[in-house]
Amino acid sequence: MPASRSEDYRCIGIDAVAMNVDDVVCVGALPVASLDYVAMSRLDTYTVSGVLEGVLE
C-alpha cells in the first residue's frame, strides 16, 4: 500500500535510512555522515514531519 493511501509517511523515512545503511554495509565503508533530501512540488508540513519521524525512528 502506498504511503499516501495510508497517510503514514514514516515508512518513507525508515526506508531512506535503511537503504543508506545497506549501501554502507555492502561496501564495508566506515560512515562519516549521512545525507538525504526531500523534494516536493509544494511544502506539506504533515508529510515532511511524518518522513522525519521515520528517519528518527
PDBQT receptor file of N, H, CA, C and O in Angstrom, charges set to zero:
ATOM      1  N   MET A   1       0.855  -1.177   0.000  1.00  0.00    +0.000 N 
ATOM      2  CA  MET A   1       0.000   0.000   0.000  1.00  0.00    +0.000 C 
ATOM      3  C   MET A   1       0.899   1.238   0.000  1.00  0.00    +0.000 C 
ATOM      4  O   MET A   1       1.811   1.331   0.822  1.00  0.00    +0.000 OA
ATOM      5  N   PRO A   2       0.663   2.177  -0.893  1.00  0.00    +0.000 N 
ATOM      6  CA  PRO A   2       1.461   3.408  -0.910  1.00  0.00    +0.000 C 
ATOM      7  C   PRO A   2       1.270   4.216   0.376  1.00  0.00    +0.000 C 
ATOM      8  O   PRO A   2       0.203   4.195   0.989  1.00  0.00    +0.000 OA
ATOM      9  N   ALA A   3       2.318   4.920   0.761  1.00  0.00    +0.000 N 
ATOM     10  H   ALA A   3       3.185   4.937   0.263  1.00  0.00    +0.000 HD
ATOM     11  CA  ALA A   3       2.255   5.744   1.977  1.00  0.00    +0.000 C 
ATOM     12  C   ALA A   3       1.131   6.760   1.893  1.00  0.00    +0.000 C 
ATOM     13  O   ALA A   3       0.504   7.070   2.905  1.00  0.00    +0.000 OA
ATOM     14  N   SER A   4       0.863   7.286   0.695  1.00  0.00    +0.000 N 
ATOM     15  H   SER A   4       1.373   7.034  -0.128  1.00  0.00    +0.000 HD
ATOM     16  CA  SER A   4      -0.184   8.309   0.565  1.00  0.00    +0.000 C 
ATOM     17  C   SER A   4      -1.573   7.746   0.819  1.00  0.00    +0.000 C 
ATOM     18  O   SER A   4      -2.456   8.477   1.266  1.00  0.00    +0.000 OA
ATOM     19  N   ARG A   5      -1.787   6.464   0.544  1.00  0.00    +0.000 N 
ATOM     20  H   ARG A   5      -1.070   5.870   0.180  1.00  0.00    +0.000 HD
ATOM     21  CA  ARG A   5      -3.110   5.878   0.813  1.00  0.00    +0.000 C 
ATOM     22  C   ARG A   5      -3.353   5.705   2.295  1.00  0.00    +0.000 C 
ATOM     23  O   ARG A   5      -4.462   5.922   2.783  1.00  0.00    +0.000 OA
ATOM     24  N   SER A   6      -2.307   5.313   3.011  1.00  0.00    +0.000 N 
ATOM     25  H   SER A   6      -1.406   5.136   2.615  1.00  0.00    +0.000 HD
ATOM     26  CA  SER A   6      -2.473   5.094   4.450  1.00  0.00    +0.000 C 
ATOM     27  C   SER A   6      -2.221   6.372   5.247  1.00  0.00    +0.000 C 
ATOM     28  O   SER A   6      -2.493   6.427   6.446  1.00  0.00    +0.000 OA
ATOM     29  N   GLU A   7      -1.700   7.399   4.574  1.00  0.00    +0.000 N 
ATOM     30  H   GLU A   7      -1.479   7.354   3.599  1.00  0.00    +0.000 HD
ATOM     31  CA  GLU A   7      -1.326   8.660   5.212  1.00  0.00    +0.000 C 
ATOM     32  C   GLU A   7      -0.331   8.444   6.354  1.00  0.00    +0.000 C 
ATOM     33  O   GLU A   7      -0.330   9.186   7.336  1.00  0.00    +0.000 OA
ATOM     34  N   ASP A   8       0.510   7.426   6.215  1.00  0.00    +0.000 N 
ATOM     35  H   ASP A   8       0.510   6.823   5.417  1.00  0.00    +0.000 HD
ATOM     36  CA  ASP A   8       1.577   7.160   7.170  1.00  0.00    +0.000 C 
ATOM     37  C   ASP A   8       2.897   7.298   6.421  1.00  0.00    +0.000 C 
ATOM     38  O   ASP A   8       3.334   6.369   5.741  1.00  0.00    +0.000 OA
ATOM     39  N   TYR A   9       3.523   8.450   6.548  1.00  0.00    +0.000 N 
ATOM     40  H   TYR A   9       3.169   9.205   7.100  1.00  0.00    +0.000 HD
ATOM     41  CA  TYR A   9       4.721   8.763   5.779  1.00  0.00    +0.000 C 
ATOM     42  C   TYR A   9       6.003   8.381   6.505  1.00  0.00    +0.000 C 
ATOM     43  O   TYR A   9       7.098   8.595   5.985  1.00  0.00    +0.000 OA
ATOM     44  N   ARG A  10       5.876   7.819   7.701  1.00  0.00    +0.000 N 
ATOM     45  H   ARG A  10       4.987   7.645   8.124  1.00  0.00    +0.000 HD
ATOM     46  CA  ARG A  10       7.054   7.388   8.451  1.00  0.00    +0.000 C 
ATOM     47  C   ARG A  10       7.838   6.330   7.688  1.00  0.00    +0.000 C 
ATOM     48  O   ARG A  10       9.067   6.294   7.754  1.00  0.00    +0.000 OA
ATOM     49  N   CYS A  11       7.124   5.467   6.962  1.00  0.00    +0.000 N 
ATOM     50  H   CYS A  11       6.126   5.497   6.909  1.00  0.00    +0.000 HD
ATOM     51  CA  CYS A  11       7.798   4.377   6.242  1.00  0.00    +0.000 C 
ATOM     52  C   CYS A  11       8.781   4.910   5.201  1.00  0.00    +0.000 C 
ATOM     53  O   CYS A  11       9.759   4.233   4.883  1.00  0.00    +0.000 OA
ATOM     54  N   ILE A  12       8.545   6.096   4.669  1.00  0.00    +0.000 N 
ATOM     55  H   ILE A  12       7.751   6.646   4.927  1.00  0.00    +0.000 HD
ATOM     56  CA  ILE A  12       9.466   6.683   3.696  1.00  0.00    +0.000 C 
ATOM     57  C   ILE A  12      10.787   7.025   4.384  1.00  0.00    +0.000 C 
ATOM     58  O   ILE A  12      11.858   6.745   3.846  1.00  0.00    +0.000 OA
ATOM     59  N   GLY A  13      10.715   7.623   5.557  1.00  0.00    +0.000 N 
ATOM     60  H   GLY A  13       9.845   7.851   5.994  1.00  0.00    +0.000 HD
ATOM     61  CA  GLY A  13      11.926   7.947   6.313  1.00  0.00    +0.000 C 
ATOM     62  C   GLY A  13      12.681   6.703   6.753  1.00  0.00    +0.000 C 
ATOM     63  O   GLY A  13      13.909   6.659   6.679  1.00  0.00    +0.000 OA
ATOM     64  N   ILE A  14      11.954   5.699   7.209  1.00  0.00    +0.000 N 
ATOM     65  H   ILE A  14      10.956   5.735   7.270  1.00  0.00    +0.000 HD
ATOM     66  CA  ILE A  14      12.569   4.439   7.628  1.00  0.00    +0.000 C 
ATOM     67  C   ILE A  14      13.285   3.802   6.443  1.00  0.00    +0.000 C 
ATOM     68  O   ILE A  14      14.414   3.333   6.584  1.00  0.00    +0.000 OA
ATOM     69  N   ASP A  15      12.644   3.779   5.284  1.00  0.00    +0.000 N 
ATOM     70  H   ASP A  15      11.727   4.160   5.170  1.00  0.00    +0.000 HD
ATOM     71  CA  ASP A  15      13.217   3.179   4.092  1.00  0.00    +0.000 C 
ATOM     72  C   ASP A  15      14.455   3.951   3.626  1.00  0.00    +0.000 C 
ATOM     73  O   ASP A  15      15.436   3.341   3.201  1.00  0.00    +0.000 OA
ATOM     74  N   ALA A  16      14.420   5.271   3.701  1.00  0.00    +0.000 N 
ATOM     75  H   ALA A  16      13.624   5.767   4.046  1.00  0.00    +0.000 HD
ATOM     76  CA  ALA A  16      15.577   6.072   3.288  1.00  0.00    +0.000 C 
ATOM     77  C   ALA A  16      16.802   5.729   4.133  1.00  0.00    +0.000 C 
ATOM     78  O   ALA A  16      17.898   5.559   3.598  1.00  0.00    +0.000 OA
ATOM     79  N   VAL A  17      16.623   5.628   5.435  1.00  0.00    +0.000 N 
ATOM     80  H   VAL A  17      15.733   5.766   5.870  1.00  0.00    +0.000 HD
ATOM     81  CA  VAL A  17      17.731   5.267   6.318  1.00  0.00    +0.000 C 
ATOM     82  C   VAL A  17      18.200   3.847   6.026  1.00  0.00    +0.000 C 
ATOM     83  O   VAL A  17      19.403   3.597   5.947  1.00  0.00    +0.000 OA
ATOM     84  N   ALA A  18      17.276   2.926   5.865  1.00  0.00    +0.000 N 
ATOM     85  H   ALA A  18      16.299   3.128   5.928  1.00  0.00    +0.000 HD
ATOM     86  CA  ALA A  18      17.631   1.526   5.617  1.00  0.00    +0.000 C 
ATOM     87  C   ALA A  18      18.435   1.374   4.330  1.00  0.00    +0.000 C 
ATOM     88  O   ALA A  18      19.395   0.604   4.292  1.00  0.00    +0.000 OA
ATOM     89  N   MET A  19      18.061   2.093   3.283  1.00  0.00    +0.000 N 
ATOM     90  H   MET A  19      17.282   2.719   3.314  1.00  0.00    +0.000 HD
ATOM     91  CA  MET A  19      18.784   1.984   2.015  1.00  0.00    +0.000 C 
ATOM     92  C   MET A  19      20.188   2.569   2.131  1.00  0.00    +0.000 C 
ATOM     93  O   MET A  19      21.131   2.033   1.549  1.00  0.00    +0.000 OA
ATOM     94  N   ASN A  20      20.337   3.662   2.876  1.00  0.00    +0.000 N 
ATOM     95  H   ASN A  20      19.571   4.098   3.349  1.00  0.00    +0.000 HD
ATOM     96  CA  ASN A  20      21.672   4.236   3.090  1.00  0.00    +0.000 C 
ATOM     97  C   ASN A  20      22.546   3.289   3.906  1.00  0.00    +0.000 C 
ATOM     98  O   ASN A  20      23.715   3.087   3.578  1.00  0.00    +0.000 OA
ATOM     99  N   VAL A  21      21.992   2.712   4.955  1.00  0.00    +0.000 N 
ATOM    100  H   VAL A  21      21.042   2.876   5.222  1.00  0.00    +0.000 HD
ATOM    101  CA  VAL A  21      22.747   1.767   5.783  1.00  0.00    +0.000 C 
ATOM    102  C   VAL A  21      23.135   0.542   4.956  1.00  0.00    +0.000 C 
ATOM    103  O   VAL A  21      24.258   0.052   5.070  1.00  0.00    +0.000 OA
ATOM    104  N   ASP A  22      22.231   0.053   4.139  1.00  0.00    +0.000 N 
ATOM    105  H   ASP A  22      21.319   0.451   4.047  1.00  0.00    +0.000 HD
ATOM    106  CA  ASP A  22      22.514  -1.102   3.285  1.00  0.00    +0.000 C 
ATOM    107  C   ASP A  22      23.683  -0.815   2.341  1.00  0.00    +0.000 C 
ATOM    108  O   ASP A  22      24.560  -1.659   2.158  1.00  0.00    +0.000 OA
ATOM    109  N   ASP A  23      23.692   0.376   1.746  1.00  0.00    +0.000 N 
ATOM    110  H   ASP A  23      22.980   1.062   1.895  1.00  0.00    +0.000 HD
ATOM    111  CA  ASP A  23      24.787   0.746   0.847  1.00  0.00    +0.000 C 
ATOM    112  C   ASP A  23      26.123   0.769   1.583  1.00  0.00    +0.000 C 
ATOM    113  O   ASP A  23      27.129   0.297   1.052  1.00  0.00    +0.000 OA
ATOM    114  N   VAL A  24      26.144   1.309   2.792  1.00  0.00    +0.000 N 
ATOM    115  H   VAL A  24      25.327   1.692   3.223  1.00  0.00    +0.000 HD
ATOM    116  CA  VAL A  24      27.375   1.378   3.582  1.00  0.00    +0.000 C 
ATOM    117  C   VAL A  24      27.857  -0.024   3.935  1.00  0.00    +0.000 C 
ATOM    118  O   VAL A  24      29.044  -0.324   3.811  1.00  0.00    +0.000 OA
ATOM    119  N   VAL A  25      26.949  -0.874   4.369  1.00  0.00    +0.000 N 
ATOM    120  H   VAL A  25      25.984  -0.631   4.470  1.00  0.00    +0.000 HD
ATOM    121  CA  VAL A  25      27.308  -2.239   4.768  1.00  0.00    +0.000 C 
ATOM    122  C   VAL A  25      27.828  -3.040   3.573  1.00  0.00    +0.000 C 
ATOM    123  O   VAL A  25      28.790  -3.797   3.702  1.00  0.00    +0.000 OA
ATOM    124  N   CYS A  26      27.198  -2.873   2.422  1.00  0.00    +0.000 N 
ATOM    125  H   CYS A  26      26.416  -2.258   2.317  1.00  0.00    +0.000 HD
ATOM    126  CA  CYS A  26      27.586  -3.643   1.229  1.00  0.00    +0.000 C 
ATOM    127  C   CYS A  26      29.011  -3.344   0.771  1.00  0.00    +0.000 C 
ATOM    128  O   CYS A  26      29.689  -4.232   0.254  1.00  0.00    +0.000 OA
ATOM    129  N   VAL A  27      29.466  -2.132   0.949  1.00  0.00    +0.000 N 
ATOM    130  H   VAL A  27      28.916  -1.410   1.368  1.00  0.00    +0.000 HD
ATOM    131  CA  VAL A  27      30.821  -1.788   0.510  1.00  0.00    +0.000 C 
ATOM    132  C   VAL A  27      31.823  -1.811   1.662  1.00  0.00    +0.000 C 
ATOM    133  O   VAL A  27      33.018  -1.602   1.450  1.00  0.00    +0.000 OA
ATOM    134  N   GLY A  28      31.348  -2.060   2.862  1.00  0.00    +0.000 N 
ATOM    135  H   GLY A  28      30.378  -2.229   3.034  1.00  0.00    +0.000 HD
ATOM    136  CA  GLY A  28      32.222  -2.143   4.025  1.00  0.00    +0.000 C 
ATOM    137  C   GLY A  28      32.819  -0.803   4.426  1.00  0.00    +0.000 C 
ATOM    138  O   GLY A  28      33.912  -0.753   4.991  1.00  0.00    +0.000 OA
ATOM    139  N   ALA A  29      32.123   0.266   4.143  1.00  0.00    +0.000 N 
ATOM    140  H   ALA A  29      31.235   0.226   3.684  1.00  0.00    +0.000 HD
ATOM    141  CA  ALA A  29      32.636   1.606   4.431  1.00  0.00    +0.000 C 
ATOM    142  C   ALA A  29      32.456   1.962   5.902  1.00  0.00    +0.000 C 
ATOM    143  O   ALA A  29      31.634   1.376   6.606  1.00  0.00    +0.000 OA
ATOM    144  N   LEU A  30      33.228   2.917   6.339  1.00  0.00    +0.000 N 
ATOM    145  H   LEU A  30      33.896   3.393   5.767  1.00  0.00    +0.000 HD
ATOM    146  CA  LEU A  30      33.077   3.488   7.667  1.00  0.00    +0.000 C 
ATOM    147  C   LEU A  30      32.369   4.826   7.484  1.00  0.00    +0.000 C 
ATOM    148  O   LEU A  30      32.978   5.780   7.000  1.00  0.00    +0.000 OA
ATOM    149  N   PRO A  31      31.085   4.915   7.865  1.00  0.00    +0.000 N 
ATOM    150  CA  PRO A  31      30.334   6.147   7.605  1.00  0.00    +0.000 C 
ATOM    151  C   PRO A  31      30.843   7.326   8.436  1.00  0.00    +0.000 C 
ATOM    152  O   PRO A  31      31.160   7.182   9.617  1.00  0.00    +0.000 OA
ATOM    153  N   VAL A  32      30.911   8.469   7.807  1.00  0.00    +0.000 N 
ATOM    154  H   VAL A  32      30.653   8.587   6.848  1.00  0.00    +0.000 HD
ATOM    155  CA  VAL A  32      31.295   9.696   8.477  1.00  0.00    +0.000 C 
ATOM    156  C   VAL A  32      30.063  10.565   8.680  1.00  0.00    +0.000 C 
ATOM    157  O   VAL A  32      29.923  11.231   9.705  1.00  0.00    +0.000 OA
ATOM    158  N   ALA A  33      29.168  10.551   7.689  1.00  0.00    +0.000 N 
ATOM    159  H   ALA A  33      29.282  10.009   6.856  1.00  0.00    +0.000 HD
ATOM    160  CA  ALA A  33      27.933  11.341   7.743  1.00  0.00    +0.000 C 
ATOM    161  C   ALA A  33      26.919  10.690   6.820  1.00  0.00    +0.000 C 
ATOM    162  O   ALA A  33      27.256   9.825   6.011  1.00  0.00    +0.000 OA
ATOM    163  N   SER A  34      25.691  11.115   6.952  1.00  0.00    +0.000 N 
ATOM    164  H   SER A  34      25.417  11.817   7.609  1.00  0.00    +0.000 HD
ATOM    165  CA  SER A  34      24.629  10.633   6.072  1.00  0.00    +0.000 C 
ATOM    166  C   SER A  34      23.860  11.847   5.562  1.00  0.00    +0.000 C 
ATOM    167  O   SER A  34      23.593  12.790   6.307  1.00  0.00    +0.000 OA
ATOM    168  N   LEU A  35      23.508  11.806   4.273  1.00  0.00    +0.000 N 
ATOM    169  H   LEU A  35      23.725  11.040   3.668  1.00  0.00    +0.000 HD
ATOM    170  CA  LEU A  35      22.807  12.925   3.675  1.00  0.00    +0.000 C 
ATOM    171  C   LEU A  35      21.706  12.397   2.763  1.00  0.00    +0.000 C 
ATOM    172  O   LEU A  35      21.934  11.498   1.953  1.00  0.00    +0.000 OA
ATOM    173  N   ASP A  36      20.547  12.946   2.898  1.00  0.00    +0.000 N 
ATOM    174  H   ASP A  36      20.362  13.676   3.556  1.00  0.00    +0.000 HD
ATOM    175  CA  ASP A  36      19.426  12.646   2.020  1.00  0.00    +0.000 C 
ATOM    176  C   ASP A  36      18.579  13.906   1.958  1.00  0.00    +0.000 C 
ATOM    177  O   ASP A  36      18.834  14.853   2.702  1.00  0.00    +0.000 OA
ATOM    178  N   TYR A  37      17.592  13.938   1.102  1.00  0.00    +0.000 N 
ATOM    179  H   TYR A  37      17.385  13.168   0.497  1.00  0.00    +0.000 HD
ATOM    180  CA  TYR A  37      16.751  15.127   0.993  1.00  0.00    +0.000 C 
ATOM    181  C   TYR A  37      15.332  14.746   0.601  1.00  0.00    +0.000 C 
ATOM    182  O   TYR A  37      15.078  13.645   0.113  1.00  0.00    +0.000 OA
ATOM    183  N   VAL A  38      14.421  15.672   0.821  1.00  0.00    +0.000 N 
ATOM    184  H   VAL A  38      14.628  16.566   1.217  1.00  0.00    +0.000 HD
ATOM    185  CA  VAL A  38      13.024  15.505   0.434  1.00  0.00    +0.000 C 
ATOM    186  C   VAL A  38      12.733  16.563  -0.624  1.00  0.00    +0.000 C 
ATOM    187  O   VAL A  38      12.940  17.753  -0.385  1.00  0.00    +0.000 OA
ATOM    188  N   ALA A  39      12.259  16.140  -1.785  1.00  0.00    +0.000 N 
ATOM    189  H   ALA A  39      12.091  15.174  -1.979  1.00  0.00    +0.000 HD
ATOM    190  CA  ALA A  39      11.901  17.075  -2.855  1.00  0.00    +0.000 C 
ATOM    191  C   ALA A  39      10.389  17.031  -3.053  1.00  0.00    +0.000 C 
ATOM    192  O   ALA A  39       9.813  15.958  -3.235  1.00  0.00    +0.000 OA
ATOM    193  N   MET A  40       9.756  18.190  -3.017  1.00  0.00    +0.000 N 
ATOM    194  H   MET A  40      10.225  19.061  -2.869  1.00  0.00    +0.000 HD
ATOM    195  CA  MET A  40       8.300  18.272  -3.157  1.00  0.00    +0.000 C 
ATOM    196  C   MET A  40       7.949  19.453  -4.052  1.00  0.00    +0.000 C 
ATOM    197  O   MET A  40       8.672  20.448  -4.092  1.00  0.00    +0.000 OA
ATOM    198  N   SER A  41       6.849  19.337  -4.761  1.00  0.00    +0.000 N 
ATOM    199  H   SER A  41       6.262  18.528  -4.729  1.00  0.00    +0.000 HD
ATOM    200  CA  SER A  41       6.403  20.449  -5.595  1.00  0.00    +0.000 C 
ATOM    201  C   SER A  41       5.852  21.595  -4.744  1.00  0.00    +0.000 C 
ATOM    202  O   SER A  41       5.910  22.759  -5.141  1.00  0.00    +0.000 OA
ATOM    203  N   ARG A  42       5.319  21.252  -3.574  1.00  0.00    +0.000 N 
ATOM    204  H   ARG A  42       5.271  20.306  -3.252  1.00  0.00    +0.000 HD
ATOM    205  CA  ARG A  42       4.869  22.270  -2.626  1.00  0.00    +0.000 C 
ATOM    206  C   ARG A  42       5.051  21.710  -1.225  1.00  0.00    +0.000 C 
ATOM    207  O   ARG A  42       4.892  20.511  -0.998  1.00  0.00    +0.000 OA
ATOM    208  N   LEU A  43       5.385  22.581  -0.296  1.00  0.00    +0.000 N 
ATOM    209  H   LEU A  43       5.514  23.556  -0.480  1.00  0.00    +0.000 HD
ATOM    210  CA  LEU A  43       5.665  22.146   1.071  1.00  0.00    +0.000 C 
ATOM    211  C   LEU A  43       4.384  21.660   1.750  1.00  0.00    +0.000 C 
ATOM    212  O   LEU A  43       3.376  22.366   1.790  1.00  0.00    +0.000 OA
ATOM    213  N   ASP A  44       4.445  20.457   2.275  1.00  0.00    +0.000 N 
ATOM    214  H   ASP A  44       5.264  19.883   2.243  1.00  0.00    +0.000 HD
ATOM    215  CA  ASP A  44       3.348  19.875   3.042  1.00  0.00    +0.000 C 
ATOM    216  C   ASP A  44       3.947  19.455   4.386  1.00  0.00    +0.000 C 
ATOM    217  O   ASP A  44       4.574  18.400   4.489  1.00  0.00    +0.000 OA
ATOM    218  N   THR A  45       3.755  20.267   5.390  1.00  0.00    +0.000 N 
ATOM    219  H   THR A  45       3.246  21.123   5.307  1.00  0.00    +0.000 HD
ATOM    220  CA  THR A  45       4.394  20.021   6.683  1.00  0.00    +0.000 C 
ATOM    221  C   THR A  45       3.963  18.699   7.316  1.00  0.00    +0.000 C 
ATOM    222  O   THR A  45       4.748  18.076   8.032  1.00  0.00    +0.000 OA
ATOM    223  N   TYR A  46       2.745  18.269   7.067  1.00  0.00    +0.000 N 
ATOM    224  H   TYR A  46       2.108  18.776   6.486  1.00  0.00    +0.000 HD
ATOM    225  CA  TYR A  46       2.277  16.987   7.606  1.00  0.00    +0.000 C 
ATOM    226  C   TYR A  46       3.106  15.837   7.029  1.00  0.00    +0.000 C 
ATOM    227  O   TYR A  46       3.547  14.950   7.760  1.00  0.00    +0.000 OA
ATOM    228  N   THR A  47       3.309  15.861   5.735  1.00  0.00    +0.000 N 
ATOM    229  H   THR A  47       2.951  16.581   5.141  1.00  0.00    +0.000 HD
ATOM    230  CA  THR A  47       4.077  14.801   5.074  1.00  0.00    +0.000 C 
ATOM    231  C   THR A  47       5.529  14.832   5.510  1.00  0.00    +0.000 C 
ATOM    232  O   THR A  47       6.095  13.792   5.848  1.00  0.00    +0.000 OA
ATOM    233  N   VAL A  48       6.139  16.001   5.509  1.00  0.00    +0.000 N 
ATOM    234  H   VAL A  48       5.679  16.846   5.234  1.00  0.00    +0.000 HD
ATOM    235  CA  VAL A  48       7.545  16.120   5.887  1.00  0.00    +0.000 C 
ATOM    236  C   VAL A  48       7.755  15.701   7.335  1.00  0.00    +0.000 C 
ATOM    237  O   VAL A  48       8.741  15.027   7.633  1.00  0.00    +0.000 OA
ATOM    238  N   SER A  49       6.869  16.074   8.233  1.00  0.00    +0.000 N 
ATOM    239  H   SER A  49       6.068  16.622   7.991  1.00  0.00    +0.000 HD
ATOM    240  CA  SER A  49       7.031  15.674   9.628  1.00  0.00    +0.000 C 
ATOM    241  C   SER A  49       6.908  14.160   9.775  1.00  0.00    +0.000 C 
ATOM    242  O   SER A  49       7.602  13.567  10.602  1.00  0.00    +0.000 OA
ATOM    243  N   GLY A  50       6.047  13.531   8.996  1.00  0.00    +0.000 N 
ATOM    244  H   GLY A  50       5.484  14.012   8.325  1.00  0.00    +0.000 HD
ATOM    245  CA  GLY A  50       5.940  12.066   9.023  1.00  0.00    +0.000 C 
ATOM    246  C   GLY A  50       7.211  11.398   8.541  1.00  0.00    +0.000 C 
ATOM    247  O   GLY A  50       7.672  10.428   9.143  1.00  0.00    +0.000 OA
ATOM    248  N   VAL A  51       7.784  11.912   7.455  1.00  0.00    +0.000 N 
ATOM    249  H   VAL A  51       7.409  12.700   6.967  1.00  0.00    +0.000 HD
ATOM    250  CA  VAL A  51       9.038  11.366   6.935  1.00  0.00    +0.000 C 
ATOM    251  C   VAL A  51      10.138  11.527   7.978  1.00  0.00    +0.000 C 
ATOM    252  O   VAL A  51      10.889  10.584   8.225  1.00  0.00    +0.000 OA
ATOM    253  N   LEU A  52      10.248  12.689   8.587  1.00  0.00    +0.000 N 
ATOM    254  H   LEU A  52       9.638  13.455   8.386  1.00  0.00    +0.000 HD
ATOM    255  CA  LEU A  52      11.292  12.921   9.591  1.00  0.00    +0.000 C 
ATOM    256  C   LEU A  52      11.096  12.052  10.830  1.00  0.00    +0.000 C 
ATOM    257  O   LEU A  52      12.075  11.629  11.444  1.00  0.00    +0.000 OA
ATOM    258  N   GLU A  53       9.849  11.781  11.206  1.00  0.00    +0.000 N 
ATOM    259  H   GLU A  53       9.053  12.125  10.707  1.00  0.00    +0.000 HD
ATOM    260  CA  GLU A  53       9.603  10.856  12.320  1.00  0.00    +0.000 C 
ATOM    261  C   GLU A  53      10.163   9.482  11.986  1.00  0.00    +0.000 C 
ATOM    262  O   GLU A  53      10.746   8.814  12.840  1.00  0.00    +0.000 OA
ATOM    263  N   GLY A  54       9.980   9.066  10.731  1.00  0.00    +0.000 N 
ATOM    264  H   GLY A  54       9.507   9.609  10.037  1.00  0.00    +0.000 HD
ATOM    265  CA  GLY A  54      10.518   7.773  10.301  1.00  0.00    +0.000 C 
ATOM    266  C   GLY A  54      12.034   7.744  10.315  1.00  0.00    +0.000 C 
ATOM    267  O   GLY A  54      12.628   6.735  10.693  1.00  0.00    +0.000 OA
ATOM    268  N   VAL A  55      12.675   8.841   9.907  1.00  0.00    +0.000 N 
ATOM    269  H   VAL A  55      12.193   9.661   9.600  1.00  0.00    +0.000 HD
ATOM    270  CA  VAL A  55      14.132   8.925   9.945  1.00  0.00    +0.000 C 
ATOM    271  C   VAL A  55      14.615   8.796  11.390  1.00  0.00    +0.000 C 
ATOM    272  O   VAL A  55      15.571   8.068  11.660  1.00  0.00    +0.000 OA
ATOM    273  N   LEU A  56      13.974   9.484  12.300  1.00  0.00    +0.000 N 
ATOM    274  H   LEU A  56      13.198  10.075  12.081  1.00  0.00    +0.000 HD
ATOM    275  CA  LEU A  56      14.362   9.411  13.703  1.00  0.00    +0.000 C 
ATOM    276  C   LEU A  56      14.112   8.045  14.310  1.00  0.00    +0.000 C 
ATOM    277  O   LEU A  56      14.863   7.591  15.173  1.00  0.00    +0.000 OA
ATOM    278  N   GLU A  57      13.058   7.398  13.859  1.00  0.00    +0.000 N 
ATOM    279  H   GLU A  57      12.448   7.767  13.159  1.00  0.00    +0.000 HD
ATOM    280  CA  GLU A  57      12.717   6.070  14.377  1.00  0.00    +0.000 C 
ATOM    281  C   GLU A  57      13.812   5.081  14.034  1.00  0.00    +0.000 C 
ATOM    282  O   GLU A  57      13.712   3.905  14.383  1.00  0.00    +0.000 OA
TER     283      GLU A  57
